[in-house]
Amino acid sequence: MPLIDRIALTQFAEQILTRAGMEPDKAETTAAVLVEGDMIGHETHGVSLLNWYVEALEDGSLAKSGSYEVVNDRGAAFVWDGKSLPGAWLLTKAIDQACERVGDYGVVTAAIRNCHHTCALSAFMRQVTERGLIVQLSVSHPAASRVAPYGGTKPLLTPNPMAAGFPTSADPILIDVSASITTTTMTQNLAKAGKKFPEAWAFTAAGEPTDDPREVTERGGTMMPLGGQLKGHKGFGLGLIVELLGQGLSGKGRANAPAGVFSQSAFLQVIDPAFFAGLDAFTAQSDFLASACRSNPPAPWNNGPVRMPGDSAARRRRAALEEGVPVGDAPWQKLCKHAEILGLPIPDVAACP
């Protein structure tokens, strides 16, 4: 697996997007978010997505230029129409605006409709937690259907990822989970490779549990909600929260989204602990909780100490900064082919810190 210097990889990704027609400011932000995804271990939502993004820029489903439309803005809450612009750029702009305003309001909430792909949600967390703020972010795709409502058999919802970032005096606590057991990307990748899920993580079209991802990708089956066959009502409930916050508050969702059009709906909220008991009081609690969790006696099946959400991401990020960002062999070869077609130089794999 190639290791690429972070700066070189970010510039390479930015150049690919710019040469494919994306406006420079949007390409710069999108490249940074994709590389951050790879750095924290979300390789399915890192620079490997560039191949799809270039195709989307070519067919027009991903807007190359322009700006969002302000649907509503009340200071402490705002709604944007993303106009199919890059999700990484839209979320970054919205988070920055929320962070700028939260000192006046304490809590700033936003909903965005018509986003193109929003990358790995945990890749947006550090830009908020490093300011001593709390962030919540969730995304759904109203034009797609992967997960049946609990007890049903017809796909209706999407995996609906949700993320939250909390500051501590050290590494932040970063939570990034989906309302389904597995993700669309993992399901598609396993199906293409002819592999199985580790367990029965899906249902057939008839509603029977299965470990075959092709039942979902080829035969009308569905991905299981978080909690599986017995406790899936919990994942179903979480999925509904994500859908209603992002789609309901933005005014664009399953009731009026064009079928087959890639268009995500997002919900975000930034909270300033200074408006509550204060940042010091908050980090005293987050530090204690993190320490208490990590020092908890590990179970026999756990190979190592208890980890907090975000610990692995922080470890991987530090390694990527020191040694280079890991990129899968197959995605890297595709990126190199795109670079050759676009007339771009390819970064030296050996040029790592």
C-alpha positions in Angstrom: 0.0 0.0 0.0 1.6 3.3 -1.1 2.4 5.9 1.6 2.1 9.5 0.2 3.2 12.7 1.9 0.0 14.5 3.2 0.8 17.8 1.5 1.8 16.1 -1.8 -1.4 13.9 -1.8 -3.6 16.9 -1.0 -2.2 18.9 -3.8 -2.4 15.9 -6.2 -6.1 15.5 -5.3 -6.8 19.2 -5.6 -5.1 19.3 -9.1 -7.2 16.3 -10.3 -10.4 18.0 -9.2 -9.4 21.4 -10.6 -8.3 19.9 -14.0 -11.6 18.1 -14.1 -13.4 21.4 -13.9 -14.1 22.0 -10.2 -13.6 25.6 -8.9 -10.3 26.0 -7.1 -11.8 26.8 -3.6 -14.1 23.8 -3.8 -11.3 21.6 -5.0 -9.0 22.7 -2.2 -11.6 22.0 0.5 -12.7 18.7 -1.0 -9.1 17.4 -1.4 -8.3 18.3 2.3 -11.4 16.5 3.6 -10.8 13.4 1.4 -7.1 13.2 2.6 -8.3 13.6 6.2 -10.6 10.7 5.7 -7.7 8.5 4.6 -5.5 9.8 7.5 -8.1 8.7 10.1 -8.7 5.2 8.5 -11.8 5.8 6.4 -10.2 4.7 3.2 -13.6 4.0 1.5 -14.3 7.7 1.9 -10.8 9.1 1.1 -9.1 9.9 -2.1 -10.4 6.7 -3.7 -13.6 8.7 -4.2 -11.8 11.0 -6.6 -12.4 8.5 -9.4 -16.2 8.8 -8.9 -16.0 12.5 -8.4 -14.3 13.0 -11.7 -16.9 11.0 -13.5 -19.6 13.0 -11.6 -18.0 16.2 -12.7 -18.0 15.0 -16.3 -21.7 13.9 -16.4 -22.9 17.0 -14.5 -24.3 15.3 -11.4 -21.6 17.1 -9.3 -21.7 20.8 -9.9 -18.4 22.3 -10.8 -19.0 25.9 -9.7 -21.4 28.4 -8.1 -22.7 28.8 -4.6 -25.5 27.6 -2.3 -28.8 29.3 -2.0 -29.8 30.6 1.4 -33.3 29.3 2.0 -33.6 30.7 5.5 -31.3 32.4 8.0 -32.3 33.4 11.6 -28.8 33.7 13.0 -28.9 30.7 15.3 -30.4 28.5 12.6 -30.0 28.5 8.8 -31.0 26.4 5.8 -29.1 26.1 2.5 -29.9 24.5 -0.8 -26.6 23.0 -1.9 -27.3 23.0 -5.6 -25.5 19.7 -6.1 -22.2 21.3 -5.1 -19.4 19.3 -3.4 -20.6 18.0 0.0 -17.2 18.5 1.6 -17.2 22.2 0.6 -20.8 22.8 1.7 -20.3 21.1 5.1 -17.0 22.9 5.7 -18.6 26.3 4.9 -21.6 25.6 7.1 -19.5 24.4 10.0 -17.3 27.5 9.7 -20.3 29.7 9.7 -21.8 27.9 12.7 -18.5 28.2 14.6 -18.3 31.9 13.9 -21.9 32.5 15.2 -21.9 30.1 18.2 -20.1 32.6 20.4 -23.2 34.8 20.1 -25.9 32.2 20.3 -24.4 29.3 22.3 -26.0 26.7 19.9 -26.1 27.1 16.1 -28.1 24.6 14.0 -28.2 24.1 10.2 -29.8 21.9 7.6 -28.6 21.6 4.0 -30.5 20.0 1.1 -29.2 19.0 -2.3 -25.6 18.2 -1.3 -23.4 16.0 -3.4 -21.4 13.3 -1.5 -20.4 14.5 2.0 -17.3 12.2 2.6 -16.5 10.7 6.0 -18.4 12.7 8.7 -15.6 12.2 11.3 -13.2 14.0 8.9 -15.1 17.3 9.8 -14.9 16.9 13.6 -11.4 18.1 14.5 -11.9 21.5 12.9 -14.6 22.1 15.6 -13.3 20.3 18.6 -9.9 22.0 18.3 -11.8 25.3 19.0 -13.2 23.9 22.2 -16.6 23.3 20.7 -19.0 20.4 20.3 -20.3 19.3 16.9 -23.1 16.9 15.7 -23.5 16.0 12.1 -25.7 13.5 10.2 -26.6 12.8 6.6 -29.1 10.9 4.6 -29.9 10.3 0.9 -33.6 10.7 0.2 -33.4 9.4 -3.4 -31.8 6.1 -2.4 -33.2 3.0 -0.5 -31.0 0.4 1.2 -32.6 -0.4 4.6 -36.2 -1.5 5.2 -38.1 -0.2 8.2 -37.8 -2.7 11.1 -40.1 -5.6 10.4 -40.5 -4.7 6.7 -38.9 -6.2 3.6 -38.8 -3.3 1.0 -35.8 -1.0 1.0 -36.7 2.5 2.1 -34.0 4.3 4.2 -30.3 4.7 3.8 -27.6 3.8 6.3 -27.8 7.4 7.6 -24.5 8.0 9.3 -24.3 10.3 12.3 -21.2 11.7 14.0 -20.3 13.8 17.0 -17.1 15.4 18.2 -16.3 16.3 21.8 -13.3 18.2 23.1 -11.0 16.8 25.8 -7.7 18.1 27.1 -6.0 15.6 24.7 -7.4 13.7 21.7 -11.1 14.5 21.0 -13.8 11.9 21.4 -15.1 11.2 17.8 -18.1 9.1 17.3 -19.1 8.1 13.7 -21.7 5.4 13.3 -24.5 4.4 11.0 -28.1 3.4 11.7 -27.4 0.2 9.8 -25.1 -2.6 10.7 -23.0 -2.2 7.6 -22.5 0.5 5.0 -23.4 0.7 1.3 -19.8 0.9 0.3 -18.8 -2.2 2.2 -21.8 -4.1 0.9 -20.9 -3.1 -2.7 -17.2 -3.9 -2.3 -17.8 -7.3 -0.8 -20.4 -8.1 -3.5 -17.9 -7.2 -6.2 -15.2 -9.3 -4.6 -17.5 -12.3 -4.2 -17.1 -12.2 -0.5 -19.6 -12.6 2.4 -20.4 -10.5 5.4 -18.8 -11.7 8.7 -22.3 -12.5 9.9 -25.9 -12.2 8.7 -25.9 -8.4 8.2 -28.6 -8.3 5.6 -32.1 -9.6 4.7 -33.1 -11.3 1.5 -36.0 -9.8 -0.4 -38.2 -12.3 1.4 -37.0 -11.0 4.8 -34.7 -13.9 5.7 -31.3 -13.1 7.3 -28.3 -13.6 5.0 -24.5 -13.1 4.9 -24.5 -12.6 1.2 -24.1 -9.0 0.1 -25.3 -9.8 -3.4 -28.8 -10.4 -1.9 -28.8 -6.6 -1.4 -26.9 -5.4 -4.5 -28.5 -7.8 -7.1 -31.7 -9.4 -5.7 -33.7 -6.7 -3.9 -32.7 -7.5 -0.3 -32.0 -4.9 2.4 -29.2 -4.1 4.8 -30.1 -4.8 8.5 -30.7 -1.8 10.8 -28.3 -1.5 13.7 -29.4 -4.1 16.3 -30.0 -6.8 13.7 -33.0 -9.1 13.4 -33.8 -9.0 17.1 -33.1 -5.4 18.2 -33.3 -3.6 14.8 -36.0 -1.3 16.1 -33.2 0.7 17.7 -31.3 1.3 14.4 -34.6 2.0 12.7 -35.4 4.7 15.3 -31.9 6.3 14.9 -32.3 6.2 11.1 -35.6 8.1 11.4 -34.0 10.7 13.5 -31.4 11.3 10.9 -33.9 11.4 8.1 -36.3 13.8 9.8 -33.6 16.2 11.0 -31.8 16.5 7.7 -34.8 16.1 5.3 -37.6 17.6 7.4 -35.7 20.7 8.5 -34.2 21.3 5.0 -37.5 20.8 3.3 -36.2 18.3 0.8 -36.7 14.6 1.5 -38.4 11.4 0.4 -41.7 13.2 -0.1 -40.3 15.4 -2.9 -36.8 14.2 -3.9 -36.4 13.2 -7.6 -35.9 9.4 -7.9 -32.4 8.4 -8.8 -30.7 11.8 -8.3 -27.7 11.8 -6.0 -28.7 14.5 -3.5 -27.9 14.2 0.2 -29.6 16.0 3.1 -27.5 17.1 6.1 -28.1 18.3 9.6 -25.4 19.9 11.8 -25.2 21.5 15.2 -22.4 23.3 16.9 -22.5 23.9 20.7 -20.3 26.2 22.8 -19.7 24.8 26.3 -19.0 28.4 27.4 -22.8 29.0 27.3 -23.3 26.2 29.8 -21.1 25.3 32.7 -18.0 26.3 30.8 -15.3 24.6 28.7 -13.2 23.7 31.7 -16.2 22.1 33.4 -16.9 20.2 30.2 -13.4 18.9 29.7 -13.2 17.9 33.3 -16.1 15.5 32.6 -14.9 14.4 29.2 -11.4 13.7 30.5 -12.7 11.7 33.4 -15.1 9.7 31.3 -12.4 8.9 28.7 -10.0 7.9 31.4 -12.5 5.7 33.2 -13.5 4.0 29.9 -9.9 3.3 28.9 -9.0 1.9 32.3 -12.0 -0.4 32.4 -10.8 -4.1 32.7 -10.9 -5.5 29.1 -13.2 -8.5 28.3 -11.6 -11.8 27.3 -12.5 -11.3 23.7 -11.0 -7.8 23.5 -7.4 -8.0 22.3 -6.1 -5.0 24.2 -7.4 -2.2 26.4 -10.7 -0.4 26.0 -10.6 2.3 23.4 -12.6 5.5 23.2 -14.2 6.4 19.9 -11.6 8.4 18.1 -8.5 6.8 19.6 -7.8 4.7 16.5 -8.4 7.7 14.3 -5.9 9.8 16.3 -3.3 7.1 16.2 -3.7 6.6 12.5 -3.6 10.4 11.9 -0.3 10.8 13.8 1.2 7.9 11.8 0.0 9.4 8.6 1.6 12.8 9.4 4.9 11.1 10.3 5.1 8.3 7.7 2.7 9.3 4.9 -0.9 8.7 4.1 -1.8 5.1 3.1 -3.7 4.7 -0.1 -4.9 1.3 -1.4 -3.1 -0.2 -4.4 -6.1 -0.4 -6.6 -7.4 3.2 -5.9 -3.9 4.5 -6.4 -3.5 2.9 -9.8 -6.9 4.4 -10.9 -5.8 7.8 -9.6 -2.6 7.6 -11.6 -4.5 6.7 -14.7 -6.7 9.8 -14.2 -3.6 11.9 -13.7 -2.1 10.7 -16.9 -5.3 11.4 -18.8 -5.5 14.9 -17.3 -1.8 15.5 -17.9 -0.8 15.8 -14.2 2.5 14.7 -12.6 2.2 11.8 -10.2 3.6 12.3 -6.6 6.6 10.3 -5.6 5.4 7.5 -3.4 8.8 7.5 -1.6 8.6 11.2 -0.9 7.3 10.8 2.6 8.5 12.4 5.8 
